[in-house]
Amino acid sequence: ASFSSIFYGLLITFQLYGFIRPLGFYDVAEVEEITLYRLLINITGFYLLALLSGFLAEKVRKIDDELETNKLHLAKLQELHDNVIRSINVGLIISDQKGNLITINDSAIDLLGISKSKLKAGKIADFLCYPEIKDVLTGLKNEELVHSKLESTIKSASGNEIVLEMNFSFWKSHEGVVNGLVILLQDITVEK
């Protein structure tokens, strides 16, 4: 701002003493009358522009710092989420409203005896092949929980038959909109 003010002041001075002529149809007498006014207005504009630029640069720096902090918090939350899902001792499957797989933990994979490559397909109905599951997924589309709990006898990865309890519930947004399905799986063979 100071450099621009000095340069503009020199430019006006050169115009006043006739070293340079202003472009356009200005009369020299008019230039002398408004010179000080123009000089003050432009210098004020230069400093206001510098002040505004500094203010905006500081805002951008603060937002950048906040963004970096939020990225770190998000990474920590993601790590916590992954650790919690990995650590629970029941099978956990989470899908979206269309039945596409979002998350499955290792306990669920072990209970169902499926390979991780089969999960690439991404649909719950592809690896939970029970007629009741189709009812649950149909209910999910209509936002109606058809079954909240099912029991089924399946073959485990080791080849033994186990009684598997499946608990179903919706996961909803803060506004109450159904976003998907949560399925908890538990081996209840000993209890039966």
C-alpha positions in Angstrom: 0.0 0.0 0.0 2.8 2.4 0.8 4.7 1.6 -2.4 1.5 2.1 -4.4 0.8 5.4 -2.6 4.3 6.7 -3.2 4.2 5.7 -6.9 0.8 7.3 -7.3 2.0 10.5 -5.6 4.9 10.7 -8.0 2.6 10.1 -10.9 0.4 13.0 -9.8 3.4 15.2 -9.1 4.7 14.6 -12.6 1.3 15.5 -14.1 1.2 18.7 -12.1 4.6 19.9 -13.3 3.9 18.8 -16.8 6.4 16.0 -17.1 3.6 13.7 -18.3 0.2 14.5 -19.7 -2.9 12.7 -18.5 -4.7 10.6 -21.1 -8.1 11.8 -22.1 -9.6 15.3 -22.3 -8.4 16.7 -19.1 -7.6 20.4 -18.8 -4.5 21.2 -16.8 -6.5 23.6 -14.6 -8.9 20.8 -13.7 -6.1 18.5 -12.9 -4.6 21.0 -10.4 -8.0 21.5 -8.7 -8.7 17.9 -8.1 -5.1 16.6 -7.6 -5.1 16.6 -3.8 -8.6 15.1 -3.6 -7.7 12.3 -6.0 -4.4 11.7 -4.2 -6.1 11.3 -0.8 -8.9 9.1 -2.2 -6.5 6.8 -3.9 -4.1 6.5 -1.0 -7.0 5.8 1.3 -8.2 3.1 -1.2 -4.7 1.6 -1.3 -4.5 1.3 2.5 -8.1 0.0 2.8 -7.3 -2.6 0.1 -4.2 -3.6 2.0 -6.1 -3.8 5.3 -8.9 -5.9 3.7 -6.3 -8.2 2.0 -4.5 -8.7 5.3 -7.8 -9.5 7.1 -8.8 -12.0 4.4 -5.4 -13.6 4.4 -5.6 -14.1 8.2 -9.1 -15.6 7.9 -7.8 -18.0 5.2 -4.9 -19.0 7.5 -7.2 -19.6 10.4 -9.6 -21.7 8.3 -6.6 -23.7 7.0 -5.5 -24.4 10.6 -9.0 -25.4 11.6 -9.2 -27.7 8.6 -5.9 -29.4 9.5 -7.2 -29.8 13.1 -10.4 -31.3 11.8 -8.6 -33.7 9.6 -6.6 -35.0 12.5 -9.8 -35.3 14.6 -11.5 -37.2 11.8 -8.6 -39.6 11.4 -8.7 -40.3 15.1 -12.4 -40.9 15.0 -12.0 -43.2 12.0 -9.4 -45.2 13.9 -11.6 -45.4 17.0 -14.5 -46.5 14.8 -12.4 -49.2 13.2 -11.0 -50.4 16.6 -14.5 -50.6 18.1 -15.9 -52.6 15.2 -12.9 -54.9 15.2 -13.1 -55.4 19.0 -16.7 -56.3 19.6 -17.2 -60.1 20.0 -20.5 -60.3 18.1 -20.8 -60.2 14.3 -21.7 -56.8 13.0 -23.0 -56.0 9.5 -24.0 -52.5 8.4 -25.7 -51.8 5.1 -27.2 -48.8 3.4 -30.9 -48.5 2.5 -30.5 -50.5 -0.7 -28.9 -53.4 1.1 -25.3 -52.6 0.0 -22.6 -53.6 2.5 -21.0 -50.7 4.3 -19.2 -52.5 7.1 -18.7 -56.0 8.3 -16.4 -57.0 11.1 -14.2 -60.1 11.4 -16.5 -61.8 13.9 -19.4 -61.7 11.3 -17.1 -63.1 8.6 -16.0 -65.9 10.9 -19.6 -66.7 12.0 -20.9 -66.8 8.5 -17.9 -68.7 7.2 -17.5 -66.5 4.1 -14.4 -65.3 2.4 -13.5 -61.7 2.1 -13.5 -62.0 -1.7 -17.2 -62.9 -1.6 -17.9 -59.6 0.2 -16.6 -57.6 -2.9 -20.0 -58.1 -4.5 -21.3 -55.7 -1.9 -24.9 -56.9 -1.3 -26.0 -58.4 2.0 -28.4 -60.8 0.1 -25.3 -62.3 -1.6 -23.9 -63.8 1.6 -27.0 -63.9 3.9 -29.0 -66.3 1.7 -32.1 -66.8 3.9 -35.7 -66.2 2.8 -36.2 -64.0 5.9 -33.4 -61.7 4.8 -35.2 -60.8 1.6 -38.2 -59.8 3.8 -36.0 -57.7 6.0 -34.4 -56.0 2.9 -37.9 -55.4 1.4 -39.0 -53.9 4.7 -35.8 -51.7 4.7 -36.8 -50.1 1.4 -40.3 -49.4 2.8 -38.8 -48.3 6.2 -40.6 -51.1 8.0 -38.8 -53.5 10.2 -40.4 -56.9 9.3 -38.3 -59.0 11.7 -36.3 -57.7 14.6 -34.8 -61.1 15.5 -34.3 -64.3 13.6 -32.6 -67.6 14.4 -31.2 -69.9 11.7 -29.0 -73.0 11.7 -26.0 -72.7 9.4 -22.8 -74.4 8.7 -19.8 -72.6 10.2 -16.4 -72.3 8.5 -15.3 -75.4 10.4 -18.2 -77.4 9.0 -20.1 -77.6 12.3 -23.8 -76.6 12.5 -24.4 -73.6 14.6 -27.5 -71.7 15.7 -27.1 -68.1 14.6 -29.2 -65.4 16.1 -29.6 -62.3 13.9 -30.9 -59.0 15.4 -32.0 -56.3 13.0 -32.4 -52.6 13.6 -32.4 -49.5 11.4 -29.8 -46.8 11.7 -31.3 -43.4 11.2 -30.1 -39.9 10.7 -30.6 -37.2 13.4 -33.8 -36.2 11.4 -35.1 -39.8 11.8 -34.6 -40.8 8.1 -33.7 -44.5 7.7 -30.2 -44.7 6.3 -29.7 -48.4 6.4 -29.7 -51.6 8.5 -27.6 -52.9 11.4 -27.4 -56.6 11.8 -25.9 -58.2 14.9 -24.9 -61.9 14.7 -24.4 -64.2 17.6 -23.7 -67.9 17.9 -26.3 -69.2 20.4 -25.6 -72.9 19.8 -24.6 -73.5 23.5 -27.8 -71.8 24.7 -30.0 -74.1 22.6 
